[in-house]
Amino acid sequence: MRSGKGVIALVLLAVVFGFGVYLARQQFSTVPDEDHAQCTVGKVSLDQGQLASASTIAAVGIGRELPEHAIVIALATALQESKLRNLQHLGSRNDHDSVGLFQQRPSQGWGTEEQLLDPRFAANAFFDALLKIEGWDSLRITEAAQRVQKSAYPEAYEKWADEAQVLAGALTGGTPGSVECATPAYAEPPLPAADHLRGDFGDAAPTVHASQDTLVMPVADTRSGWQVAHWLVAQADVTGVTKVAYRDQEWSADNGTWVTKTSISNEVTAQVLPAR
């Protein structure tokens, strides 16, 4: 009996410890990042670092020609696991060896720690796992996410379903002019915007015509145009984008919002700071 009680005590201790680590990660990941601008997507508020992560996840899904539902599942998962923050190993606060946007574990075959801290690699790894689940596209968001993540809290993903739907709708181009950010704190010097765009969207990236500080991107249709335009706003603080225009709307870093202009363009244009 003593042995049985000892085992039970050890199990309870492990559960309590695991839950404590889980709460610690959740608290850590919600700390505002003052180095990034504050953004809104509909009624969802994020800082620009979080929004940039969301836009990369969406762009990877778009590049793979995945349905919006797959992107919603991925975003809900990353919101739950990291609050869309690319978390490195947190030492004693870490859940085993979990890292990155999806808290994927090198020891479980997801990839190396370095790979999993690359948001593109992490998003591709998540989508690879999701697509292996039979009938994933007919499952509830939390059920599909749980099949991939195998979390101790299987229903936790569902609370992010609404936010994920809003983000996915905007980042896949379904809700024009809905991604807005205040003046970003630009990286010095910024990443090359065109290269970063191609890296996220892959084969779905538009051709980029660059002339001094201006990028011009012909797009196939309005939806893909807003995918690119919203991505440019979401990634502005790392790419040095100061202005984006598409159709009759223009966003600038000065005011952070979309305003109506008199002319209409079927190409997405952006003004950028000199890249490194």
SEMAR-434801 format. One line per field, with one value per residue: residue number from 1; residue in one letter; x negated, y, z of N, C-alpha, C, CB in turn. Coordinates in steps of 0.1 Angstrom, whole numbers. Each point is the difference from the previous one (the first is absolute). Glycine has a CB too. Layout:
N
nr: c(NUM|...)
rest: c(A|...)
n_x: c(X|...)
n_y: c(Y|...)
n_z: c(Z|...)
ca_x: c(X|...)
ca_y: c(Y|...)
ca_z: c(Z|...)
c_x: c(X|...)
c_y: c(Y|...)
c_z: c(Z|...)
cb_x: c(X|...)
cb_y: c(Y|...)
cb_z: c(Z|...)
// end
This chain:
276
nr: c(1|2|3|4|5|6|7|8|9|10|11|12|13|14|15|16|17|18|19|20|21|22|23|24|25|26|27|28|29|30|31|32|33|34|35|36|37|38|39|40|41|42|43|44|45|46|47|48|49|50|51|52|53|54|55|56|57|58|59|60|61|62|63|64|65|66|67|68|69|70|71|72|73|74|75|76|77|78|79|80|81|82|83|84|85|86|87|88|89|90|91|92|93|94|95|96|97|98|99|100|101|102|103|104|105|106|107|108|109|110|111|112|113|114|115|116|117|118|119|120|121|122|123|124|125|126|127|128|129|130|131|132|133|134|135|136|137|138|139|140|141|142|143|144|145|146|147|148|149|150|151|152|153|154|155|156|157|158|159|160|161|162|163|164|165|166|167|168|169|170|171|172|173|174|175|176|177|178|179|180|181|182|183|184|185|186|187|188|189|190|191|192|193|194|195|196|197|198|199|200|201|202|203|204|205|206|207|208|209|210|211|212|213|214|215|216|217|218|219|220|221|222|223|224|225|226|227|228|229|230|231|232|233|234|235|236|237|238|239|240|241|242|243|244|245|246|247|248|249|250|251|252|253|254|255|256|257|258|259|260|261|262|263|264|265|266|267|268|269|270|271|272|273|274|275|276)
rest: c(M|R|S|G|K|G|V|I|A|L|V|L|L|A|V|V|F|G|F|G|V|Y|L|A|R|Q|Q|F|S|T|V|P|D|E|D|H|A|Q|C|T|V|G|K|V|S|L|D|Q|G|Q|L|A|S|A|S|T|I|A|A|V|G|I|G|R|E|L|P|E|H|A|I|V|I|A|L|A|T|A|L|Q|E|S|K|L|R|N|L|Q|H|L|G|S|R|N|D|H|D|S|V|G|L|F|Q|Q|R|P|S|Q|G|W|G|T|E|E|Q|L|L|D|P|R|F|A|A|N|A|F|F|D|A|L|L|K|I|E|G|W|D|S|L|R|I|T|E|A|A|Q|R|V|Q|K|S|A|Y|P|E|A|Y|E|K|W|A|D|E|A|Q|V|L|A|G|A|L|T|G|G|T|P|G|S|V|E|C|A|T|P|A|Y|A|E|P|P|L|P|A|A|D|H|L|R|G|D|F|G|D|A|A|P|T|V|H|A|S|Q|D|T|L|V|M|P|V|A|D|T|R|S|G|W|Q|V|A|H|W|L|V|A|Q|A|D|V|T|G|V|T|K|V|A|Y|R|D|Q|E|W|S|A|D|N|G|T|W|V|T|K|T|S|I|S|N|E|V|T|A|Q|V|L|P|A|R)
n_x: c(-8|-28|2|28|-10|-25|18|18|-25|-10|28|2|-29|7|25|-16|-22|20|15|-28|-8|28|-4|-28|12|24|-20|-20|23|12|-31|18|-24|-3|-12|32|12|21|8|30|0|31|0|-34|-13|-26|-21|-3|-7|29|0|-27|15|25|-18|-16|27|10|-26|1|30|-7|-23|21|23|8|31|-5|-2|-32|1|19|-22|-23|15|8|-31|-11|23|-10|-30|-4|29|-8|-29|-19|4|-33|5|21|-29|17|22|-7|29|-31|-18|30|-19|23|22|4|-17|-19|-13|-28|14|22|-24|1|-30|-25|14|-5|28|16|-12|13|31|-8|-4|27|18|-12|6|30|4|-13|22|25|-5|0|32|14|16|-24|28|19|-19|20|-22|-3|-2|-24|-17|1|-12|-27|-3|5|16|-3|24|17|12|-30|13|29|-15|-10|31|0|-30|1|23|-17|-25|14|15|-27|-17|21|1|27|-6|-10|-19|-7|-32|4|-32|4|-21|-9|-18|-10|-13|-23|-10|29|-9|-9|33|-10|-10|27|19|-15|2|32|7|-22|5|16|-26|20|-24|-14|2|-26|6|-25|14|18|3|15|15|13|22|8|19|3|-13|-29|5|4|-25|-17|15|-4|-30|-6|13|-16|-29|4|-22|-17|4|-9|35|-4|27|18|11|22|19|0|-26|-24|-8|-15|-17|20|24|-12|21|0|-1|22|-28|20|-12|18|-32|13|-28|3|-13|-18|-11|-24|-14|-21|9|-24)
n_y: c(-12|12|-6|15|26|1|1|23|18|-2|8|26|9|-1|19|23|1|3|25|15|-1|11|26|6|1|19|21|0|7|27|16|23|-10|32|-13|4|27|-7|-19|7|-29|20|9|-9|23|-14|18|4|-27|-10|9|-16|-27|5|4|-28|-16|13|-6|-31|-1|14|-20|-25|15|2|3|29|-29|2|29|-8|-21|21|21|-21|-8|28|8|-24|4|30|18|-11|-8|-14|-15|1|-25|16|-18|-14|8|-29|-13|-19|15|21|17|18|15|-28|4|-16|-18|7|-25|-1|-2|35|-3|-2|14|11|-11|14|30|-3|17|-19|-24|4|0|-27|-15|8|-11|-28|-5|9|-21|-25|7|-25|30|27|9|-12|14|21|19|-23|-24|13|6|-30|-13|19|-4|-31|29|-16|16|-25|30|18|2|11|28|4|-5|31|4|-20|16|27|-12|-13|27|15|-22|-7|34|-2|31|20|10|-26|11|28|-2|27|9|-33|8|3|-28|24|-23|-10|-29|10|11|-22|-21|1|-8|-26|-10|-1|-12|-24|5|26|21|18|-5|17|21|6|31|3|-11|-21|-32|5|-27|-1|-10|-22|23|25|-25|8|31|-9|-21|26|19|-18|-5|31|2|-25|13|33|-13|-16|22|29|-3|34|-14|-28|16|-26|16|28|-11|21|-21|29|-18|27|-17|-31|4|-14|32|-9|4|15|-28|-26|-11|-26|7|-9|32|-10|31|-23|20|-3|-33|0)
n_z: c(0|-4|-30|-2|14|-20|-26|11|5|-30|-12|17|-9|-31|3|14|-22|-23|13|4|-30|-8|17|-12|-29|8|13|-25|-21|16|-1|-20|-19|16|-30|-12|-9|22|-27|3|-15|1|25|-5|22|-17|14|-31|15|-6|-30|-7|9|-18|-26|4|2|-26|-17|6|-10|-27|-7|1|-22|36|-8|12|15|0|12|24|10|1|19|23|3|5|22|17|-2|8|9|-35|20|-24|34|-6|15|21|9|13|-25|-17|0|6|-14|-1|-21|-10|1|15|31|-28|23|-19|13|-26|-26|2|-13|15|25|-29|-10|23|-6|-32|11|-24|19|15|-26|-11|27|-1|-29|6|22|-17|-22|22|6|-20|-5|1|-14|25|27|13|-12|21|-21|-15|26|10|-27|6|30|7|18|26|-19|-22|6|-6|-30|11|10|-32|-14|0|-7|-24|-15|1|-13|-24|-9|-3|-14|-25|-8|23|6|-30|24|24|2|21|7|17|-20|-6|23|-35|10|3|-25|3|-3|-30|7|-20|22|17|-25|-6|30|0|-27|-3|-26|14|-8|-19|-19|26|-28|24|-11|25|20|-24|10|-31|15|-34|23|-20|13|15|13|-9|9|30|0|-3|20|24|-5|2|29|11|-7|12|19|-24|-25|15|-4|2|-15|-1|-28|0|-20|4|23|4|25|6|21|3|11|4|-27|-27|-8|-21|-19|-17|-8|-1|4|-14|20|31|-4|25|2|7|19|-23|2|18)
ca_x: c(8|-9|-6|11|2|-12|2|10|-5|-9|8|6|-11|-3|11|-1|-12|3|10|-7|-8|10|5|-12|-2|11|-2|-12|2|9|-6|-1|-13|0|-8|8|12|12|8|14|6|14|0|-12|-12|-13|-11|-4|-8|10|6|-9|0|12|0|-9|8|10|-7|-5|12|4|-10|3|14|9|12|0|2|-13|-6|7|-4|-14|0|6|-10|-11|5|0|-13|-10|6|-7|-14|-10|-7|-12|1|2|-6|8|13|3|7|-10|-9|8|-4|6|14|9|-5|-3|-11|-11|-1|11|-2|6|-11|-10|4|-2|10|13|0|3|14|4|-2|10|13|0|0|14|9|-4|6|15|5|0|12|11|12|-3|7|14|0|0|-14|-8|-3|-11|-12|-4|-6|-13|-8|1|-1|7|12|5|10|-5|-1|13|3|-7|6|5|-11|-7|8|-1|-14|-1|8|-7|-13|2|6|14|6|-9|-3|3|-13|-5|-10|-5|-14|-9|-14|-7|-13|-10|8|11|-2|5|14|4|-5|8|13|-1|-3|12|10|-5|4|11|-4|1|-12|-2|-8|-6|-6|-4|7|13|3|13|3|12|7|10|13|1|-3|-15|-5|1|-9|-14|0|1|-13|-9|2|-3|-14|-6|-10|-12|-4|-2|11|6|13|5|12|6|14|2|-4|-14|-4|-13|-5|2|12|3|13|3|9|4|-6|9|-3|1|-10|2|-13|-4|-12|-5|-12|-8|-13|-11|-2|-15)
ca_y: c(12|12|1|5|14|8|2|10|13|4|4|13|10|2|7|13|7|2|10|13|4|4|14|9|4|8|14|6|3|11|13|9|3|15|3|-1|9|-6|-2|-6|-7|0|2|-7|9|-7|8|-3|-13|-11|1|-5|-14|-4|2|-11|-12|0|0|-14|-8|5|-5|-14|-1|-7|7|9|-7|-4|12|2|-10|3|12|-3|-8|9|9|-8|-5|11|13|5|4|-10|-2|-9|-8|9|-6|-7|3|-7|-12|-9|7|7|13|6|5|-11|-8|-13|-6|-7|-14|-8|-2|12|6|5|12|11|0|2|14|7|-1|-7|-14|-4|-1|-12|-12|-2|-4|-14|-9|2|-7|-15|-4|-3|8|11|12|-1|0|13|5|-5|-15|-1|5|-9|-12|3|4|-10|8|-5|9|-1|9|13|8|5|13|9|-2|13|9|-6|2|14|2|-7|7|12|-3|-7|10|0|13|11|11|-2|-1|14|1|13|2|-11|3|-7|-6|7|3|-10|-11|3|-3|-9|-13|-5|-3|-13|-10|-4|-5|-11|2|8|14|8|5|13|10|9|12|9|-3|-4|-13|-2|-14|-4|-11|-7|4|9|-7|-1|13|3|-9|6|13|-2|-5|11|8|-9|-2|13|4|-7|2|15|5|13|3|-11|4|-10|5|14|1|2|-1|6|-2|12|-1|-14|-4|1|12|0|10|3|-9|-15|-8|-15|-5|4|7|2|8|-7|6|-8|-12|-3)
ca_z: c(0|0|-14|-9|4|-4|-14|-2|4|-10|-12|3|0|-14|-6|5|-6|-14|-1|4|-11|-10|3|-1|-14|-4|6|-7|-14|-2|4|-11|-5|-3|-12|-12|-1|3|-12|1|-11|5|14|6|2|1|-3|-13|0|-1|-13|-10|1|-6|-14|-6|1|-11|-13|-2|-4|-13|-9|-1|-6|10|3|11|12|5|6|13|10|3|7|13|7|4|10|13|4|2|-3|-12|2|-4|13|2|12|11|12|10|-3|-12|0|-6|-9|-9|-5|-12|-1|2|11|-5|8|-8|5|-6|-14|-8|-7|10|6|-10|-10|6|3|-13|-2|-13|2|9|-6|-9|8|5|-11|-4|10|-2|-12|2|8|-9|3|8|-4|5|14|7|0|12|-3|-10|7|10|-7|-4|12|11|12|12|1|-14|-3|2|-13|-4|5|-10|-13|-6|-3|-11|-11|-4|-5|-13|-10|-5|-6|-13|-9|0|6|-4|9|14|7|3|10|3|-5|5|4|-11|2|-6|-12|-1|-9|-13|0|-11|3|12|-5|-7|10|7|-10|-9|-14|-1|1|-13|-5|6|-8|9|-6|12|13|-3|-5|-7|-1|-7|7|-9|3|12|13|1|2|14|7|-1|6|15|4|0|13|11|0|-2|9|-3|-14|-3|-8|6|-7|-8|-7|-9|-4|3|14|2|14|2|13|7|8|4|-4|-14|-4|-14|-9|-12|-11|2|-6|1|5|14|1|13|2|11|4|-6|7|3)
c_x: c(-9|-6|10|2|-11|1|10|-5|-9|8|7|-10|-4|10|0|-11|3|9|-7|-9|9|4|-11|-2|11|-1|-11|4|10|-5|-1|-15|-1|-9|8|12|12|9|14|3|14|0|-11|-11|-12|-11|-5|-8|10|6|-9|-1|12|0|-9|7|10|-6|-5|12|5|-9|2|14|9|13|-1|1|-13|-8|6|-5|-14|-1|5|-11|-11|4|0|-14|-10|5|-7|-13|-10|-9|-12|2|0|-6|9|15|5|8|-8|-9|7|-5|9|14|10|-5|-3|-13|-10|-1|12|0|5|-11|-10|6|-1|10|14|2|1|15|5|-2|11|14|1|1|14|10|-3|8|16|5|0|12|12|13|-3|9|15|0|1|-15|-8|-3|-11|-13|-5|-6|-14|-9|-1|-3|7|13|7|11|-5|0|13|2|-6|7|5|-11|-8|8|-1|-14|-1|8|-7|-13|1|8|15|7|-10|-2|2|-12|-6|-10|-5|-15|-9|-14|-9|-13|-10|-12|11|-4|5|15|4|-5|9|14|-1|-3|13|11|-4|4|13|-3|1|-14|-2|-10|-4|-7|-3|8|14|1|14|3|13|6|11|14|0|-3|-15|-7|1|-8|-14|0|0|-13|-11|1|-4|-15|-8|-12|-13|-5|-1|11|6|14|4|13|6|15|1|-4|-15|-3|-14|-4|3|13|5|13|1|9|3|-7|8|-3|1|-11|2|-14|-2|-13|-4|-13|-8|-13|-11|-3|-15|-5)
c_y: c(12|3|7|15|8|3|11|14|5|5|14|11|4|9|15|8|4|12|14|5|5|15|10|4|9|15|7|5|11|14|9|2|14|4|0|9|-9|-1|-5|-7|-2|4|-7|10|-9|10|-4|-13|-12|0|-5|-15|-6|1|-10|-13|0|0|-14|-8|4|-6|-15|-3|-8|8|9|-7|-5|11|4|-9|4|13|-2|-7|9|11|-7|-3|11|14|7|6|-11|-3|-9|-8|9|-6|-7|2|-8|-13|-10|8|7|14|5|3|-11|-8|-14|-4|-7|-15|-9|0|12|7|5|13|12|0|4|15|9|-2|-7|-15|-6|-1|-11|-13|-3|-4|-14|-10|0|-8|-15|-5|-2|8|12|12|0|0|14|5|-6|-15|-2|4|-11|-13|3|2|-10|7|-7|8|0|10|15|8|6|14|11|0|13|9|-6|2|14|2|-7|7|12|-4|-9|9|1|13|11|11|-2|-2|14|0|14|0|-11|5|-8|-6|8|-9|-11|-12|4|-5|-10|-14|-6|-4|-13|-11|-5|-6|-11|3|9|15|7|4|14|8|11|12|9|-4|-5|-14|0|-15|-3|-12|-5|5|8|-7|-2|13|4|-9|7|13|-1|-6|11|9|-8|-1|13|3|-7|2|15|5|12|3|-11|5|-11|4|15|2|2|0|7|-2|13|0|-14|-5|0|12|-1|10|1|-10|-15|-7|-15|-7|4|7|3|9|-7|8|-8|-12|-3|-9)
c_z: c(0|-14|-9|3|-5|-15|-3|4|-10|-13|2|0|-14|-7|5|-6|-15|-2|4|-11|-11|3|-1|-15|-5|5|-8|-14|-2|3|-13|-4|-4|-12|-13|1|4|-12|3|-13|3|15|8|1|3|-1|-14|-1|-1|-14|-11|0|-6|-16|-7|0|-12|-14|-3|-5|-14|-11|-3|-6|10|1|12|14|6|6|13|11|4|9|14|8|5|11|14|5|4|-1|-12|2|-2|12|-1|12|13|13|9|-3|-12|2|-8|-9|-11|-4|-11|1|4|12|-4|7|-9|4|-6|-15|-8|-8|11|6|-9|-11|5|4|-12|-2|-12|2|9|-5|-10|7|6|-11|-5|9|-2|-12|1|7|-9|5|8|-3|4|16|6|1|12|-2|-10|6|10|-6|-4|13|11|14|12|3|-13|-4|0|-13|-4|4|-10|-14|-7|-4|-13|-13|-5|-7|-14|-11|-6|-7|-13|-10|-1|5|-3|10|14|9|2|11|2|-6|6|5|-10|4|-7|-4|-2|-9|-14|-2|-11|3|11|-5|-7|9|7|-10|-9|-14|-1|1|-14|-4|6|-9|10|-7|12|12|-2|-5|-7|-2|-7|7|-9|2|13|13|2|3|15|8|1|8|15|5|1|12|12|3|0|9|-2|-15|-4|-9|7|-6|-9|-7|-8|-2|3|15|2|15|1|15|9|8|3|-5|-16|-3|-15|-8|-13|-11|4|-7|1|3|15|-1|14|-1|11|2|-7|8|2|-11)
cb_x: c(18|-5|-15|10|13|-14|-6|17|1|-18|4|17|-8|-12|14|10|-15|-4|19|1|-17|8|16|-11|-12|15|9|-15|-5|18|-13|22|-3|4|-20|-7|-10|-2|-21|7|-22|6|25|7|15|9|-6|0|-18|4|14|-14|-13|12|5|-20|-3|15|-6|-19|6|10|-16|-16|-10|-20|13|10|23|0|-6|21|14|-7|3|24|6|-10|14|22|4|-16|5|22|9|1|22|-15|-12|20|-16|-18|-2|-21|23|17|-17|19|-24|-16|-7|6|12|11|16|-12|-12|13|2|17|15|-20|-6|-24|-13|1|-13|-23|1|-7|-25|-14|2|-13|-24|-5|1|-23|-20|-2|-8|-25|-9|-10|12|-24|-15|7|-15|21|9|11|24|17|7|18|23|8|6|-8|-2|-22|-10|-5|17|-14|-18|9|1|-21|7|20|-2|-10|16|15|-9|-3|20|9|-9|0|-20|-2|12|7|6|20|-4|21|-7|15|4|12|6|10|10|7|-19|16|3|-24|4|-2|-24|-13|5|-9|-23|-5|9|0|-9|13|-16|23|2|3|13|-3|12|-6|-14|6|-15|-3|-13|-9|-5|-15|9|17|22|1|7|22|13|-4|12|24|6|0|19|21|3|22|17|6|12|-24|5|-24|-5|-10|-9|-15|10|18|20|-2|13|4|-18|-13|6|-13|10|-2|-11|23|-23|0|-16|25|-16|18|-9|12|5|10|11|9|9|-10|21|3)
cb_y: c(-12|-5|-20|-22|-7|-11|-24|-17|-6|-16|-24|-12|-9|-22|-21|-8|-13|-24|-16|-8|-17|-24|-10|-11|-22|-20|-8|-15|-23|-16|-11|11|-24|3|-9|-23|14|8|-5|18|-12|-18|3|-22|18|-21|4|24|11|2|19|21|1|7|24|12|-2|13|24|2|-1|21|17|-4|1|-9|-19|18|-7|-17|7|8|-18|-11|13|-1|-20|-4|12|-9|-19|-16|2|4|17|7|4|16|-19|9|18|2|22|10|11|-19|-17|-13|-5|-12|15|0|14|5|-3|22|8|6|-24|2|8|-10|-10|-1|-18|-23|-4|-5|20|20|3|10|25|14|3|18|24|8|3|22|20|1|13|-23|-21|-8|1|-13|-20|-6|22|17|-5|5|24|9|-6|11|23|-18|20|-6|14|-24|-16|-9|-16|-23|-9|-3|-23|-2|7|-17|-17|7|1|-22|-8|13|1|-21|-4|-24|-13|-5|13|-11|-24|10|-23|3|25|-16|4|16|-23|21|13|18|-16|-2|23|19|7|15|24|12|10|18|23|-16|-23|-18|-6|8|-13|-10|-5|-19|-2|19|17|24|-11|23|-3|9|9|-20|-21|12|-12|-20|6|9|-21|-11|9|-4|-22|0|12|-12|-22|8|5|-17|-21|-3|-23|8|25|-18|24|-18|-24|3|-14|14|-22|17|-16|12|21|4|8|-25|14|-8|-6|24|18|2|19|2|1|-20|11|-22|22|-22|8|21|-9|2)
cb_z: c(12|24|3|-1|20|18|-4|5|24|9|-5|14|22|0|-1|22|16|-5|5|23|5|-4|16|20|-4|-1|23|14|-5|5|20|6|-8|25|13|-3|-18|24|-12|16|-6|-17|-2|-10|10|-10|25|-5|14|25|8|3|21|21|3|8|25|15|3|17|24|10|8|19|-23|12|-11|-15|-8|-18|-23|-13|-10|-22|-21|-9|-14|-23|-17|-7|-15|-10|25|-9|17|-24|11|-12|-12|-10|-1|17|10|-10|1|1|4|9|7|-12|-18|-24|16|-22|20|-1|21|20|4|18|-19|-13|22|5|-11|7|20|-10|13|-14|-3|17|3|-16|6|17|-6|-9|16|11|-13|0|20|-4|-1|1|-19|-21|-1|13|-10|15|5|-19|-3|15|-8|-21|-6|-16|-14|10|18|3|9|19|-7|1|24|13|8|15|24|15|8|19|23|13|12|19|23|12|-13|2|19|-23|-19|-8|-9|-8|-5|21|-3|-15|25|-15|2|13|-11|4|19|-9|8|-16|-7|15|-3|-19|3|16|1|19|-4|10|19|6|-22|24|-22|16|-22|-15|11|-5|19|-11|21|-22|22|0|-12|-12|-2|-15|-23|-4|-8|-22|-19|-2|-11|-25|-11|-4|-11|-7|16|17|-5|3|-10|4|1|15|0|8|4|-17|6|-21|5|-19|-9|-17|-11|19|22|-2|18|7|9|6|-9|3|4|-17|-24|10|-22|8|-9|-7|22|-9|-10|25)
// end
